[in-house]
Amino acid sequence: MKREPVVSSNLAAIGYDPDQQLLEVEFLPSKKTGEAVVWQYRDVTPNEHAKLIRSFSLGKAFRSILAEHASTARKVAIIDPLGVERAVKAVP
């Protein structure tokens, strides 16, 4: 999924697939490891996505979505300090 860069203190980029109602969030790299993680959240409506993108505070708006969709979250990728993205194996 294509993610668009965002300006935020915690988030690096956001992608959305309206057909699947799937939100993908890339977090900024960890100061400890230098790695960034990508999470997907299912059942996010187009309206919720629009509110997130238009929000003055992406972090605050994202926390609201997280509260509603935490049970659908799954880590899908790790991005190393060189920018190489590798998929995370799904847990059955």
Buried (B, 14 or more C-beta within 10 A) or exposed (E): EEBEEBEBEEBBBBBBBEEEBBBBBBBEBEEEEEEBBBBBBEEBEEEBBEEBEEBEEBEEBBEEBBEEBEEBBEBBBBBEEEEEEEEEEEEE
